[in-house]
Amino acid sequence: MLKKRLIKKLVIPQRRKINSLKIAPAGAAFWVNNGPSLHHLLDLSKFLAIITEEQFRYHTERDGNDFSKWTETVLGDRICARALEASKTIAAARRAVARALKRYDA
């Protein structure tokens, strides 16, 4: 018994796995109103750097937050989706995606 506990203490813990950036499957890309199609969070991050206020409002005020819905349902990132849902400005959305990207190997 004592030997097993000592062995467990000596075992080096595994490094946390780095998540791969998930790419939207064919047909599930995010189509921006009057803009490009987005395929992963890196695309969303780049687009949020140039998005217009009109485009942002279109995707966040009509029928819920489209960015949040897509991030959760297609990309499977619930944490980022919740942060995007709470984002009421472009700057807040940029910060939410930037924080999420730090968790990925991108």
Biopython code that builds the backbone (N, CA, C, O; Angstrom):
import numpy as np
from Bio.PDB.StructureBuilder import StructureBuilder

atoms = [
    (1, "MET", "N", (0.816, -1.185, 0.000)),
    (1, "MET", "CA", (0.000, 0.000, 0.000)),
    (1, "MET", "C", (0.868, 1.259, 0.000)),
    (1, "MET", "O", (0.670, 2.163, -0.812)),
    (2, "LEU", "N", (1.822, 1.302, 0.914)),
    (2, "LEU", "CA", (2.706, 2.456, 1.007)),
    (2, "LEU", "C", (3.527, 2.602, -0.271)),
    (2, "LEU", "O", (3.786, 3.711, -0.738)),
    (3, "LYS", "N", (3.923, 1.477, -0.815)),
    (3, "LYS", "CA", (4.716, 1.483, -2.043)),
    (3, "LYS", "C", (3.920, 2.096, -3.203)),
    (3, "LYS", "O", (4.478, 2.861, -3.991)),
    (4, "LYS", "N", (2.638, 1.775, -3.318)),
    (4, "LYS", "CA", (1.796, 2.317, -4.388)),
    (4, "LYS", "C", (1.663, 3.823, -4.277)),
    (4, "LYS", "O", (1.702, 4.528, -5.285)),
    (5, "ARG", "N", (1.504, 4.327, -3.041)),
    (5, "ARG", "CA", (1.381, 5.775, -2.855)),
    (5, "ARG", "C", (2.667, 6.481, -3.242)),
    (5, "ARG", "O", (2.632, 7.553, -3.847)),
    (6, "LEU", "N", (3.791, 5.895, -2.901)),
    (6, "LEU", "CA", (5.079, 6.498, -3.254)),
    (6, "LEU", "C", (5.271, 6.523, -4.769)),
    (6, "LEU", "O", (5.769, 7.500, -5.327)),
    (7, "ILE", "N", (4.877, 5.458, -5.412)),
    (7, "ILE", "CA", (4.996, 5.398, -6.872)),
    (7, "ILE", "C", (4.123, 6.464, -7.512)),
    (7, "ILE", "O", (4.548, 7.122, -8.462)),
    (8, "LYS", "N", (2.906, 6.643, -7.005)),
    (8, "LYS", "CA", (2.004, 7.656, -7.559)),
    (8, "LYS", "C", (2.590, 9.046, -7.421)),
    (8, "LYS", "O", (2.425, 9.879, -8.312)),
    (9, "LYS", "N", (3.278, 9.309, -6.311)),
    (9, "LYS", "CA", (3.882, 10.620, -6.102)),
    (9, "LYS", "C", (5.061, 10.852, -7.037)),
    (9, "LYS", "O", (5.335, 11.984, -7.436)),
    (10, "LEU", "N", (5.750, 9.781, -7.380)),
    (10, "LEU", "CA", (6.928, 9.901, -8.225)),
    (10, "LEU", "C", (6.592, 10.009, -9.711)),
    (10, "LEU", "O", (7.398, 10.493, -10.506)),
    (11, "VAL", "N", (5.418, 9.562, -10.069)),
    (11, "VAL", "CA", (5.018, 9.612, -11.471)),
    (11, "VAL", "C", (4.827, 11.071, -11.880)),
    (11, "VAL", "O", (4.117, 11.824, -11.213)),
    (12, "ILE", "N", (5.447, 11.449, -12.951)),
    (12, "ILE", "CA", (5.324, 12.821, -13.438)),
    (12, "ILE", "C", (3.950, 12.990, -14.071)),
    (12, "ILE", "O", (3.575, 12.218, -14.954)),
    (13, "PRO", "N", (3.191, 13.999, -13.625)),
    (13, "PRO", "CA", (1.857, 14.189, -14.215)),
    (13, "PRO", "C", (1.954, 14.523, -15.703)),
    (13, "PRO", "O", (2.882, 15.202, -16.144)),
    (14, "GLN", "N", (0.991, 14.039, -16.453)),
    (14, "GLN", "CA", (0.975, 14.310, -17.887)),
    (14, "GLN", "C", (0.669, 15.775, -18.130)),
    (14, "GLN", "O", (-0.103, 16.391, -17.395)),
    (15, "ARG", "N", (1.279, 16.325, -19.163)),
    (15, "ARG", "CA", (0.989, 17.704, -19.546)),
    (15, "ARG", "C", (-0.428, 17.783, -20.070)),
    (15, "ARG", "O", (-0.938, 16.837, -20.670)),
    (16, "ARG", "N", (-1.052, 18.911, -19.838)),
    (16, "ARG", "CA", (-2.410, 19.117, -20.331)),
    (16, "ARG", "C", (-2.406, 19.049, -21.853)),
    (16, "ARG", "O", (-1.559, 19.657, -22.508)),
    (17, "LYS", "N", (-3.335, 18.325, -22.396)),
    (17, "LYS", "CA", (-3.416, 18.197, -23.847)),
    (17, "LYS", "C", (-3.833, 19.521, -24.463)),
    (17, "LYS", "O", (-4.684, 20.229, -23.924)),
    (18, "ILE", "N", (-3.235, 19.845, -25.580)),
    (18, "ILE", "CA", (-3.590, 21.060, -26.313)),
    (18, "ILE", "C", (-4.665, 20.692, -27.322)),
    (18, "ILE", "O", (-4.503, 19.766, -28.117)),
    (19, "ASN", "N", (-5.743, 21.419, -27.275)),
    (19, "ASN", "CA", (-6.841, 21.157, -28.198)),
    (19, "ASN", "C", (-6.494, 21.653, -29.593)),
    (19, "ASN", "O", (-5.896, 22.717, -29.753)),
    (20, "SER", "N", (-6.862, 20.900, -30.571)),
    (20, "SER", "CA", (-6.705, 21.347, -31.947)),
    (20, "SER", "C", (-7.867, 22.258, -32.295)),
    (20, "SER", "O", (-8.990, 22.054, -31.835)),
    (21, "LEU", "N", (-7.597, 23.233, -33.086)),
    (21, "LEU", "CA", (-8.624, 24.164, -33.518)),
    (21, "LEU", "C", (-9.606, 23.421, -34.409)),
    (21, "LEU", "O", (-9.214, 22.865, -35.435)),
    (22, "LYS", "N", (-10.870, 23.407, -34.031)),
    (22, "LYS", "CA", (-11.878, 22.678, -34.796)),
    (22, "LYS", "C", (-12.302, 23.497, -36.009)),
    (22, "LYS", "O", (-12.583, 24.691, -35.908)),
    (23, "ILE", "N", (-12.340, 22.837, -37.141)),
    (23, "ILE", "CA", (-12.777, 23.457, -38.391)),
    (23, "ILE", "C", (-14.203, 23.004, -38.673)),
    (23, "ILE", "O", (-14.525, 21.821, -38.567)),
    (24, "ALA", "N", (-15.043, 23.954, -39.031)),
    (24, "ALA", "CA", (-16.443, 23.642, -39.327)),
    (24, "ALA", "C", (-16.516, 22.655, -40.491)),
    (24, "ALA", "O", (-15.812, 22.822, -41.486)),
    (25, "PRO", "N", (-17.352, 21.640, -40.377)),
    (25, "PRO", "CA", (-17.502, 20.694, -41.481)),
    (25, "PRO", "C", (-18.121, 21.374, -42.700)),
    (25, "PRO", "O", (-18.706, 22.453, -42.599)),
    (26, "ALA", "N", (-17.982, 20.726, -43.837)),
    (26, "ALA", "CA", (-18.536, 21.275, -45.084)),
    (26, "ALA", "C", (-20.015, 21.589, -44.900)),
    (26, "ALA", "O", (-20.776, 20.768, -44.387)),
    (27, "GLY", "N", (-20.406, 22.759, -45.315)),
    (27, "GLY", "CA", (-21.796, 23.165, -45.223)),
    (27, "GLY", "C", (-22.174, 23.800, -43.895)),
    (27, "GLY", "O", (-23.313, 24.231, -43.721)),
    (28, "ALA", "N", (-21.231, 23.865, -42.950)),
    (28, "ALA", "CA", (-21.542, 24.436, -41.636)),
    (28, "ALA", "C", (-20.721, 25.691, -41.354)),
    (28, "ALA", "O", (-20.624, 26.132, -40.209)),
    (29, "ALA", "N", (-20.135, 26.258, -42.394)),
    (29, "ALA", "CA", (-19.383, 27.507, -42.211)),
    (29, "ALA", "C", (-20.340, 28.614, -41.801)),
    (29, "ALA", "O", (-21.538, 28.535, -42.070)),
    (30, "PHE", "N", (-19.817, 29.637, -41.154)),
    (30, "PHE", "CA", (-20.621, 30.781, -40.754)),
    (30, "PHE", "C", (-20.574, 31.795, -41.887)),
    (30, "PHE", "O", (-19.503, 32.275, -42.255)),
    (31, "TRP", "N", (-21.724, 32.113, -42.431)),
    (31, "TRP", "CA", (-21.799, 33.083, -43.525)),
    (31, "TRP", "C", (-22.165, 34.446, -42.945)),
    (31, "TRP", "O", (-23.274, 34.647, -42.450)),
    (32, "VAL", "N", (-21.224, 35.367, -43.012)),
    (32, "VAL", "CA", (-21.428, 36.705, -42.478)),
    (32, "VAL", "C", (-22.284, 37.510, -43.447)),
    (32, "VAL", "O", (-22.093, 37.439, -44.661)),
    (33, "ASN", "N", (-23.224, 38.271, -42.908)),
    (33, "ASN", "CA", (-24.055, 39.155, -43.719)),
    (33, "ASN", "C", (-23.151, 40.161, -44.441)),
    (33, "ASN", "O", (-22.417, 40.916, -43.804)),
    (34, "ASN", "N", (-23.214, 40.160, -45.764)),
    (34, "ASN", "CA", (-22.359, 41.030, -46.589)),
    (34, "ASN", "C", (-20.886, 40.854, -46.265)),
    (34, "ASN", "O", (-20.133, 41.826, -46.209)),
    (35, "GLY", "N", (-20.482, 39.613, -46.054)),
    (35, "GLY", "CA", (-19.090, 39.349, -45.701)),
    (35, "GLY", "C", (-18.665, 37.948, -46.085)),
    (35, "GLY", "O", (-19.354, 37.263, -46.840)),
    (36, "PRO", "N", (-17.533, 37.530, -45.564)),
    (36, "PRO", "CA", (-16.968, 36.224, -45.927)),
    (36, "PRO", "C", (-17.614, 35.075, -45.156)),
    (36, "PRO", "O", (-18.486, 35.287, -44.313)),
    (37, "SER", "N", (-17.174, 33.869, -45.460)),
    (37, "SER", "CA", (-17.576, 32.703, -44.679)),
    (37, "SER", "C", (-16.447, 32.403, -43.700)),
    (37, "SER", "O", (-15.270, 32.563, -44.023)),
    (38, "LEU", "N", (-16.817, 31.969, -42.510)),
    (38, "LEU", "CA", (-15.848, 31.678, -41.462)),
    (38, "LEU", "C", (-15.863, 30.182, -41.182)),
    (38, "LEU", "O", (-16.924, 29.557, -41.164)),
    (39, "HIS", "N", (-14.682, 29.613, -40.964)),
    (39, "HIS", "CA", (-14.584, 28.169, -40.807)),
    (39, "HIS", "C", (-14.068, 27.726, -39.444)),
    (39, "HIS", "O", (-14.199, 26.553, -39.094)),
    (40, "HIS", "N", (-13.483, 28.636, -38.667)),
    (40, "HIS", "CA", (-12.983, 28.309, -37.334)),
    (40, "HIS", "C", (-12.807, 29.587, -36.528)),
    (40, "HIS", "O", (-13.016, 30.686, -37.040)),
    (41, "LEU", "N", (-12.421, 29.439, -35.265)),
    (41, "LEU", "CA", (-12.303, 30.609, -34.390)),
    (41, "LEU", "C", (-11.255, 31.604, -34.863)),
    (41, "LEU", "O", (-11.399, 32.805, -34.632)),
    (42, "LEU", "N", (-10.215, 31.135, -35.512)),
    (42, "LEU", "CA", (-9.199, 32.050, -36.024)),
    (42, "LEU", "C", (-9.792, 32.944, -37.104)),
    (42, "LEU", "O", (-9.491, 34.137, -37.159)),
    (43, "ASP", "N", (-10.633, 32.375, -37.962)),
    (43, "ASP", "CA", (-11.337, 33.189, -38.968)),
    (43, "ASP", "C", (-12.224, 34.228, -38.285)),
    (43, "ASP", "O", (-12.261, 35.390, -38.691)),
    (44, "LEU", "N", (-12.937, 33.798, -37.246)),
    (44, "LEU", "CA", (-13.815, 34.725, -36.522)),
    (44, "LEU", "C", (-12.999, 35.845, -35.893)),
    (44, "LEU", "O", (-13.401, 37.008, -35.938)),
    (45, "SER", "N", (-11.872, 35.508, -35.317)),
    (45, "SER", "CA", (-11.008, 36.517, -34.710)),
    (45, "SER", "C", (-10.546, 37.547, -35.737)),
    (45, "SER", "O", (-10.589, 38.751, -35.483)),
    (46, "LYS", "N", (-10.111, 37.071, -36.883)),
    (46, "LYS", "CA", (-9.653, 37.979, -37.942)),
    (46, "LYS", "C", (-10.798, 38.847, -38.453)),
    (46, "LYS", "O", (-10.612, 40.030, -38.739)),
    (47, "PHE", "N", (-11.978, 38.252, -38.564)),
    (47, "PHE", "CA", (-13.112, 39.018, -39.064)),
    (47, "PHE", "C", (-13.564, 40.072, -38.048)),
    (47, "PHE", "O", (-13.945, 41.177, -38.433)),
    (48, "LEU", "N", (-13.526, 39.739, -36.768)),
    (48, "LEU", "CA", (-13.935, 40.712, -35.751)),
    (48, "LEU", "C", (-13.019, 41.936, -35.726)),
    (48, "LEU", "O", (-13.384, 42.978, -35.182)),
    (49, "ALA", "N", (-11.842, 41.808, -36.309)),
    (49, "ALA", "CA", (-10.927, 42.957, -36.396)),
    (49, "ALA", "C", (-11.388, 43.953, -37.458)),
    (49, "ALA", "O", (-10.996, 45.119, -37.423)),
    (50, "ILE", "N", (-12.223, 43.502, -38.406)),
    (50, "ILE", "CA", (-12.637, 44.390, -39.505)),
    (50, "ILE", "C", (-14.156, 44.517, -39.639)),
    (50, "ILE", "O", (-14.644, 45.204, -40.537)),
    (51, "ILE", "N", (-14.895, 43.867, -38.761)),
    (51, "ILE", "CA", (-16.352, 43.869, -38.859)),
    (51, "ILE", "C", (-16.916, 45.286, -38.723)),
    (51, "ILE", "O", (-16.370, 46.116, -37.997)),
    (52, "THR", "N", (-17.994, 45.542, -39.417)),
    (52, "THR", "CA", (-18.664, 46.839, -39.273)),
    (52, "THR", "C", (-19.678, 46.741, -38.136)),
    (52, "THR", "O", (-20.105, 45.650, -37.759)),
    (53, "GLU", "N", (-20.047, 47.874, -37.608)),
    (53, "GLU", "CA", (-21.053, 47.909, -36.539)),
    (53, "GLU", "C", (-22.379, 47.328, -37.045)),
    (53, "GLU", "O", (-23.084, 46.640, -36.307)),
    (54, "GLU", "N", (-22.707, 47.610, -38.295)),
    (54, "GLU", "CA", (-23.952, 47.106, -38.883)),
    (54, "GLU", "C", (-23.948, 45.573, -38.947)),
    (54, "GLU", "O", (-24.940, 44.934, -38.596)),
    (55, "GLN", "N", (-22.844, 44.991, -39.392)),
    (55, "GLN", "CA", (-22.748, 43.534, -39.455)),
    (55, "GLN", "C", (-22.836, 42.922, -38.053)),
    (55, "GLN", "O", (-23.504, 41.908, -37.847)),
    (56, "PHE", "N", (-22.159, 43.548, -37.105)),
    (56, "PHE", "CA", (-22.183, 43.037, -35.737)),
    (56, "PHE", "C", (-23.606, 43.052, -35.181)),
    (56, "PHE", "O", (-24.062, 42.062, -34.610)),
    (57, "ARG", "N", (-24.294, 44.156, -35.347)),
    (57, "ARG", "CA", (-25.681, 44.242, -34.862)),
    (57, "ARG", "C", (-26.570, 43.209, -35.557)),
    (57, "ARG", "O", (-27.420, 42.588, -34.918)),
    (58, "TYR", "N", (-26.375, 43.029, -36.856)),
    (58, "TYR", "CA", (-27.180, 42.072, -37.612)),
    (58, "TYR", "C", (-27.074, 40.671, -36.998)),
    (58, "TYR", "O", (-28.069, 39.957, -36.880)),
    (59, "HIS", "N", (-25.869, 40.297, -36.616)),
    (59, "HIS", "CA", (-25.648, 38.941, -36.102)),
    (59, "HIS", "C", (-25.833, 38.809, -34.597)),
    (59, "HIS", "O", (-25.798, 37.696, -34.073)),
    (60, "THR", "N", (-26.026, 39.909, -33.895)),
    (60, "THR", "CA", (-26.173, 39.808, -32.440)),
    (60, "THR", "C", (-27.511, 40.292, -31.910)),
    (60, "THR", "O", (-27.855, 39.992, -30.766)),
    (61, "GLU", "N", (-28.272, 41.026, -32.699)),
    (61, "GLU", "CA", (-29.512, 41.605, -32.170)),
    (61, "GLU", "C", (-30.789, 41.028, -32.776)),
    (61, "GLU", "O", (-31.842, 41.110, -32.143)),
    (62, "ARG", "N", (-30.739, 40.460, -33.948)),
    (62, "ARG", "CA", (-31.957, 39.964, -34.610)),
    (62, "ARG", "C", (-32.617, 38.831, -33.854)),
    (62, "ARG", "O", (-33.706, 38.990, -33.303)),
    (63, "ASP", "N", (-31.960, 37.701, -33.830)),
    (63, "ASP", "CA", (-32.545, 36.475, -33.282)),
    (63, "ASP", "C", (-31.528, 35.806, -32.363)),
    (63, "ASP", "O", (-31.171, 34.646, -32.569)),
    (64, "GLY", "N", (-31.068, 36.523, -31.366)),
    (64, "GLY", "CA", (-30.004, 35.999, -30.512)),
    (64, "GLY", "C", (-28.652, 36.270, -31.136)),
    (64, "GLY", "O", (-28.552, 36.954, -32.154)),
    (65, "ASN", "N", (-27.637, 35.745, -30.537)),
    (65, "ASN", "CA", (-26.274, 35.979, -31.006)),
    (65, "ASN", "C", (-25.849, 34.831, -31.925)),
    (65, "ASN", "O", (-25.584, 33.718, -31.469)),
    (66, "ASP", "N", (-25.789, 35.118, -33.213)),
    (66, "ASP", "CA", (-25.435, 34.094, -34.196)),
    (66, "ASP", "C", (-24.024, 33.556, -33.985)),
    (66, "ASP", "O", (-23.776, 32.364, -34.163)),
    (67, "PHE", "N", (-23.096, 34.444, -33.602)),
    (67, "PHE", "CA", (-21.709, 34.010, -33.379)),
    (67, "PHE", "C", (-21.660, 32.990, -32.245)),
    (67, "PHE", "O", (-20.968, 31.976, -32.340)),
    (68, "SER", "N", (-22.392, 33.264, -31.185)),
    (68, "SER", "CA", (-22.432, 32.366, -30.035)),
    (68, "SER", "C", (-23.044, 31.014, -30.409)),
    (68, "SER", "O", (-22.506, 29.964, -30.057)),
    (69, "LYS", "N", (-24.152, 31.048, -31.113)),
    (69, "LYS", "CA", (-24.828, 29.804, -31.514)),
    (69, "LYS", "C", (-23.917, 28.945, -32.380)),
    (69, "LYS", "O", (-23.823, 27.735, -32.173)),
    (70, "TRP", "N", (-23.250, 29.558, -33.343)),
    (70, "TRP", "CA", (-22.371, 28.819, -34.253)),
    (70, "TRP", "C", (-21.171, 28.251, -33.495)),
    (70, "TRP", "O", (-20.773, 27.107, -33.715)),
    (71, "THR", "N", (-20.605, 29.053, -32.609)),
    (71, "THR", "CA", (-19.434, 28.604, -31.857)),
    (71, "THR", "C", (-19.765, 27.389, -30.994)),
    (71, "THR", "O", (-18.955, 26.471, -30.864)),
    (72, "GLU", "N", (-20.947, 27.391, -30.411)),
    (72, "GLU", "CA", (-21.313, 26.256, -29.569)),
    (72, "GLU", "C", (-21.761, 25.043, -30.377)),
    (72, "GLU", "O", (-21.294, 23.931, -30.133)),
    (73, "THR", "N", (-22.660, 25.247, -31.333)),
    (73, "THR", "CA", (-23.231, 24.092, -32.033)),
    (73, "THR", "C", (-22.293, 23.486, -33.069)),
    (73, "THR", "O", (-22.237, 22.264, -33.211)),
    (74, "VAL", "N", (-21.565, 24.312, -33.786)),
    (74, "VAL", "CA", (-20.699, 23.791, -34.850)),
    (74, "VAL", "C", (-19.286, 23.513, -34.351)),
    (74, "VAL", "O", (-18.726, 22.452, -34.626)),
    (75, "LEU", "N", (-18.709, 24.466, -33.615)),
    (75, "LEU", "CA", (-17.326, 24.305, -33.168)),
    (75, "LEU", "C", (-17.216, 23.607, -31.818)),
    (75, "LEU", "O", (-16.139, 23.147, -31.438)),
    (76, "GLY", "N", (-18.333, 23.529, -31.092)),
    (76, "GLY", "CA", (-18.327, 22.809, -29.826)),
    (76, "GLY", "C", (-17.604, 23.507, -28.693)),
    (76, "GLY", "O", (-17.210, 22.853, -27.727)),
    (77, "ASP", "N", (-17.418, 24.815, -28.781)),
    (77, "ASP", "CA", (-16.725, 25.559, -27.726)),
    (77, "ASP", "C", (-17.756, 26.317, -26.890)),
    (77, "ASP", "O", (-18.100, 27.462, -27.185)),
    (78, "ARG", "N", (-18.231, 25.662, -25.856)),
    (78, "ARG", "CA", (-19.284, 26.240, -25.023)),
    (78, "ARG", "C", (-18.791, 27.451, -24.222)),
    (78, "ARG", "O", (-19.540, 28.407, -24.022)),
    (79, "ILE", "N", (-17.560, 27.413, -23.773)),
    (79, "ILE", "CA", (-17.012, 28.516, -22.983)),
    (79, "ILE", "C", (-16.949, 29.788, -23.819)),
    (79, "ILE", "O", (-17.377, 30.854, -23.374)),
    (80, "CYS", "N", (-16.422, 29.674, -25.015)),
    (80, "CYS", "CA", (-16.349, 30.834, -25.907)),
    (80, "CYS", "C", (-17.750, 31.299, -26.288)),
    (80, "CYS", "O", (-18.010, 32.499, -26.370)),
    (81, "ALA", "N", (-18.641, 30.356, -26.518)),
    (81, "ALA", "CA", (-20.019, 30.704, -26.889)),
    (81, "ALA", "C", (-20.690, 31.532, -25.804)),
    (81, "ALA", "O", (-21.367, 32.516, -26.104)),
    (82, "ARG", "N", (-20.508, 31.147, -24.559)),
    (82, "ARG", "CA", (-21.114, 31.905, -23.451)),
    (82, "ARG", "C", (-20.518, 33.305, -23.371)),
    (82, "ARG", "O", (-21.235, 34.273, -23.119)),
    (83, "ALA", "N", (-19.217, 33.415, -23.583)),
    (83, "ALA", "CA", (-18.563, 34.731, -23.551)),
    (83, "ALA", "C", (-19.048, 35.595, -24.709)),
    (83, "ALA", "O", (-19.251, 36.798, -24.541)),
    (84, "LEU", "N", (-19.234, 34.997, -25.877)),
    (84, "LEU", "CA", (-19.756, 35.755, -27.018)),
    (84, "LEU", "C", (-21.198, 36.188, -26.776)),
    (84, "LEU", "O", (-21.588, 37.292, -27.157)),
    (85, "GLU", "N", (-21.982, 35.333, -26.151)),
    (85, "GLU", "CA", (-23.375, 35.670, -25.850)),
    (85, "GLU", "C", (-23.444, 36.900, -24.946)),
    (85, "GLU", "O", (-24.335, 37.737, -25.094)),
    (86, "ALA", "N", (-22.516, 37.004, -24.025)),
    (86, "ALA", "CA", (-22.489, 38.132, -23.095)),
    (86, "ALA", "C", (-21.881, 39.396, -23.715)),
    (86, "ALA", "O", (-22.005, 40.486, -23.155)),
    (87, "SER", "N", (-21.231, 39.250, -24.857)),
    (87, "SER", "CA", (-20.563, 40.392, -25.503)),
    (87, "SER", "C", (-21.584, 41.299, -26.173)),
    (87, "SER", "O", (-22.332, 40.868, -27.051)),
    (88, "LYS", "N", (-21.607, 42.526, -25.761)),
    (88, "LYS", "CA", (-22.536, 43.505, -26.340)),
    (88, "LYS", "C", (-21.838, 44.479, -27.282)),
    (88, "LYS", "O", (-22.491, 45.296, -27.932)),
    (89, "THR", "N", (-20.515, 44.392, -27.355)),
    (89, "THR", "CA", (-19.746, 45.262, -28.255)),
    (89, "THR", "C", (-18.768, 44.419, -29.065)),
    (89, "THR", "O", (-18.476, 43.274, -28.721)),
    (90, "ILE", "N", (-18.275, 45.003, -30.135)),
    (90, "ILE", "CA", (-17.283, 44.305, -30.961)),
    (90, "ILE", "C", (-16.027, 44.036, -30.147)),
    (90, "ILE", "O", (-15.450, 42.952, -30.233)),
    (91, "ALA", "N", (-15.600, 45.016, -29.358)),
    (91, "ALA", "CA", (-14.388, 44.856, -28.547)),
    (91, "ALA", "C", (-14.535, 43.693, -27.564)),
    (91, "ALA", "O", (-13.590, 42.928, -27.368)),
    (92, "ALA", "N", (-15.684, 43.557, -26.960)),
    (92, "ALA", "CA", (-15.921, 42.455, -26.021)),
    (92, "ALA", "C", (-15.896, 41.111, -26.747)),
    (92, "ALA", "O", (-15.374, 40.129, -26.219)),
    (93, "ALA", "N", (-16.451, 41.065, -27.940)),
    (93, "ALA", "CA", (-16.432, 39.833, -28.733)),
    (93, "ALA", "C", (-15.004, 39.475, -29.129)),
    (93, "ALA", "O", (-14.623, 38.304, -29.098)),
    (94, "ARG", "N", (-14.217, 40.478, -29.500)),
    (94, "ARG", "CA", (-12.799, 40.236, -29.836)),
    (94, "ARG", "C", (-12.066, 39.623, -28.647)),
    (94, "ARG", "O", (-11.317, 38.658, -28.800)),
    (95, "ARG", "N", (-12.288, 40.190, -27.456)),
    (95, "ARG", "CA", (-11.627, 39.677, -26.251)),
    (95, "ARG", "C", (-12.064, 38.244, -25.960)),
    (95, "ARG", "O", (-11.238, 37.411, -25.586)),
    (96, "ALA", "N", (-13.333, 37.954, -26.125)),
    (96, "ALA", "CA", (-13.851, 36.603, -25.870)),
    (96, "ALA", "C", (-13.182, 35.575, -26.778)),
    (96, "ALA", "O", (-12.785, 34.501, -26.325)),
    (97, "VAL", "N", (-13.062, 35.906, -28.048)),
    (97, "VAL", "CA", (-12.443, 34.975, -28.997)),
    (97, "VAL", "C", (-10.943, 34.871, -28.745)),
    (97, "VAL", "O", (-10.374, 33.784, -28.845)),
    (98, "ALA", "N", (-10.301, 35.985, -28.419)),
    (98, "ALA", "CA", (-8.860, 35.960, -28.133)),
    (98, "ALA", "C", (-8.571, 35.059, -26.927)),
    (98, "ALA", "O", (-7.608, 34.292, -26.943)),
    (99, "ARG", "N", (-9.399, 35.153, -25.888)),
    (99, "ARG", "CA", (-9.231, 34.279, -24.714)),
    (99, "ARG", "C", (-9.411, 32.817, -25.106)),
    (99, "ARG", "O", (-8.658, 31.952, -24.657)),
    (100, "ALA", "N", (-10.392, 32.546, -25.930)),
    (100, "ALA", "CA", (-10.655, 31.161, -26.350)),
    (100, "ALA", "C", (-9.496, 30.606, -27.171)),
    (100, "ALA", "O", (-9.122, 29.443, -27.015)),
    (101, "LEU", "N", (-8.935, 31.425, -28.034)),
    (101, "LEU", "CA", (-7.842, 30.953, -28.891)),
    (101, "LEU", "C", (-6.607, 30.566, -28.087)),
    (101, "LEU", "O", (-5.802, 29.758, -28.550)),
    (102, "LYS", "N", (-6.448, 31.120, -26.907)),
    (102, "LYS", "CA", (-5.287, 30.766, -26.061)),
    (102, "LYS", "C", (-5.357, 29.319, -25.601)),
    (102, "LYS", "O", (-4.337, 28.740, -25.228)),
    (103, "ARG", "N", (-6.548, 28.727, -25.623)),
    (103, "ARG", "CA", (-6.709, 27.334, -25.205)),
    (103, "ARG", "C", (-6.396, 26.357, -26.335)),
    (103, "ARG", "O", (-6.334, 25.149, -26.109)),
    (104, "TYR", "N", (-6.202, 26.861, -27.524)),
    (104, "TYR", "CA", (-5.984, 25.998, -28.681)),
    (104, "TYR", "C", (-4.567, 26.092, -29.193)),
    (104, "TYR", "O", (-3.858, 27.068, -28.946)),
    (105, "ASP", "N", (-4.176, 25.084, -29.895)),
    (105, "ASP", "CA", (-2.884, 25.062, -30.557)),
    (105, "ASP", "C", (-3.076, 25.627, -31.949)),
    (105, "ASP", "O", (-3.146, 24.882, -32.927)),
    (106, "ALA", "N", (-3.162, 26.968, -32.039)),
    (106, "ALA", "CA", (-3.448, 27.613, -33.329)),
    (106, "ALA", "C", (-2.365, 28.570, -33.702)),
    (106, "ALA", "O", (-2.437, 29.204, -34.755)),
]
sb = StructureBuilder()
sb.init_structure("model")
sb.init_model(0)
sb.init_chain("A")
sb.init_seg("    ")
for serial, (resi, resn, name, xyz) in enumerate(atoms, 1):
    if name == "N":
        sb.init_residue(resn, " ", resi, " ")
    sb.init_atom(name, np.array(xyz, "f"), 0.0, 1.0, " ", f" {name:<3s}", serial, name[0])
structure = sb.get_structure()
